[in-house]
Amino acid sequence: MIRNLTRAAVVLALLHGVPAFALDNPLSGLLTQGPVADFLNIFQERAIAPRVIEWNADYPKGTVVISTSQRRLYYILGNDQAIEYGVGVGREGFAWSGEKHVTAIREWPGWTPPPQMLKRRPELPRYMPGGIDNPLGARAIYLGSSMYRIHGSNEPETIGAAVSSGCIRMVNRDVIDLAERVKVGTKVVVLQ
């Protein structure tokens, strides 16, 4: 059964690249967002694979701790353990630190670049619907009333680098995992 599902996903992925298939085909959206896109992201190579590590810092279970200098995000499991994920962070001039709380979690979110970003990059679209080409990726975890998010990325090669405008980037597979673990109200601590 899994072999057949894998074959079907591969065929759909190949067909998605054929221009005639993409034009006005109701199946084309199936490949760019939702469960099929989530499944296809399983095969995306991770820049930095997540792992369970020993953790003895004083944060309660369920807290998210981000070290921008190490380019790592830690989800605290309790019992002196955490899951360590690789992340992309804010480039010079866009780094920040502090405490926030998760205010929302969105699946395949649409993206509206903030006014400050549009001033720097006027060629950006004013709005981009959710999907595989969207810079927010498969999930977005919104942090307080700030414009910052922990989100997926359509640029997995940026994981481990300081390239964003302040958001925390993860590969889609990892942000899907994290989004299933955190809840609205989860504390997020960002360290330099």
C-alpha positions in Angstrom: 0.0 0.0 0.0 2.8 2.4 0.9 4.7 1.5 -2.2 1.6 2.4 -4.3 1.1 5.7 -2.5 4.7 6.5 -3.1 4.4 5.7 -6.8 1.3 7.8 -7.1 3.0 10.8 -5.4 6.0 10.5 -7.6 3.8 10.4 -10.8 1.8 13.4 -9.5 5.0 15.3 -8.8 6.4 14.6 -12.3 3.1 15.6 -13.9 3.1 18.8 -11.9 6.2 19.9 -13.9 4.4 19.4 -17.2 3.0 22.8 -18.4 -0.1 21.3 -20.0 -0.9 19.6 -16.7 -0.6 22.8 -14.7 -3.0 24.9 -16.7 -6.4 25.1 -15.2 -6.1 21.6 -13.8 -7.8 21.1 -10.4 -5.1 18.6 -9.4 -2.3 21.2 -9.7 -3.3 22.8 -6.3 -3.2 19.3 -4.7 0.6 19.2 -5.2 1.3 22.7 -3.9 -0.5 22.7 -0.6 -2.3 20.4 1.8 -1.6 16.7 2.7 -0.1 15.7 -0.7 2.4 18.6 -0.5 3.2 17.7 3.1 3.9 14.1 2.0 6.1 15.2 -0.9 8.1 17.4 1.6 9.1 14.2 3.4 11.6 13.6 0.5 13.1 17.1 0.8 16.7 16.8 2.0 17.3 18.5 5.3 20.2 20.9 5.7 20.5 20.1 9.4 18.7 17.0 10.6 16.7 17.3 13.9 17.8 15.2 16.8 17.1 14.7 20.5 19.8 16.1 22.7 20.6 16.4 26.4 19.2 19.7 27.7 19.8 21.0 31.2 18.9 24.7 31.0 16.1 25.9 33.2 13.1 26.1 30.8 9.9 24.3 31.3 8.7 21.4 29.1 7.0 22.7 25.9 9.1 25.9 25.7 10.8 26.9 22.4 14.3 28.3 22.7 16.1 29.8 19.7 19.8 30.5 19.7 20.4 32.8 16.8 24.2 32.5 17.2 24.1 28.7 16.9 21.3 28.8 14.3 19.4 26.2 16.3 15.8 25.9 17.7 15.2 23.7 20.7 11.8 22.3 21.6 12.0 21.4 25.3 10.8 17.8 26.0 11.4 17.8 29.7 13.5 15.1 31.5 16.7 16.9 30.5 16.0 16.5 26.8 15.1 18.7 23.8 14.7 18.4 20.1 17.3 20.4 18.2 16.4 21.7 14.8 18.5 23.7 12.3 17.1 27.1 11.5 17.8 30.2 9.3 17.9 33.5 11.3 17.8 37.2 10.7 20.8 38.6 8.8 22.9 41.5 10.2 20.7 44.4 11.2 17.6 42.1 11.5 18.6 39.9 14.5 16.5 40.3 17.6 16.1 38.6 21.0 13.4 38.5 23.6 10.4 36.5 24.7 7.2 36.0 22.7 4.3 33.7 22.9 2.7 31.8 20.0 -0.5 33.6 19.0 -1.5 31.5 15.9 -0.4 28.5 13.8 -1.3 28.5 10.1 -1.1 25.7 7.5 0.1 26.8 4.1 -0.4 30.5 5.0 -0.7 33.3 2.5 2.1 36.0 2.7 1.7 39.7 2.7 5.2 41.4 2.8 5.3 44.1 5.5 5.6 47.7 4.4 9.3 47.9 5.6 10.2 45.0 3.4 8.3 46.4 0.4 10.4 49.6 0.8 13.6 47.6 0.5 12.3 45.3 -2.2 9.5 47.0 -4.2 9.5 44.1 -6.8 7.9 41.8 -4.3 4.2 40.8 -4.8 1.8 42.6 -2.5 0.2 39.2 -1.6 1.2 35.6 -2.3 -1.3 32.8 -1.6 -0.2 29.8 0.4 1.6 27.0 -1.5 4.9 25.4 -2.2 6.3 28.6 -3.8 5.3 30.8 -0.9 8.3 32.0 1.3 6.4 31.0 4.5 6.4 27.4 3.5 4.1 24.7 4.9 3.4 26.2 8.3 3.8 29.6 10.0 3.9 30.0 13.8 3.1 33.6 14.7 4.9 35.2 17.6 3.0 37.8 19.6 2.0 41.0 18.0 5.4 41.2 16.2 5.8 40.7 12.5 8.1 37.7 13.2 7.2 34.1 12.6 8.8 30.7 12.8 8.0 29.4 9.4 8.8 26.9 6.7 10.9 27.8 3.7 11.0 27.3 0.0 14.7 27.8 0.2 16.1 24.9 2.3 19.6 25.9 1.4 19.2 28.9 3.8 18.9 26.8 6.9 22.0 27.3 9.1 22.5 30.8 7.7 21.7 34.4 8.7 19.7 35.6 5.7 16.1 36.5 6.8 14.5 39.8 7.7 14.1 38.5 11.3 11.9 35.5 10.9 13.1 32.1 11.9 13.2 29.7 8.9 13.0 25.9 9.0 12.7 23.3 6.3 9.0 22.4 5.7 9.3 19.0 7.2 10.7 20.3 10.5 8.2 23.2 10.8 5.3 20.8 10.3 6.7 18.7 13.2 7.2 21.7 15.4 3.7 23.1 14.6 2.2 19.8 15.8 4.0 20.1 19.1 3.4 23.8 20.0 0.1 25.3 21.0 -1.2 28.9 21.1 0.3 30.4 24.2 3.6 28.4 24.0 6.5 30.5 25.3 9.3 31.3 22.7 12.6 32.6 23.9 15.0 34.0 21.3 18.7 34.3 22.4 21.5 36.0 20.5 
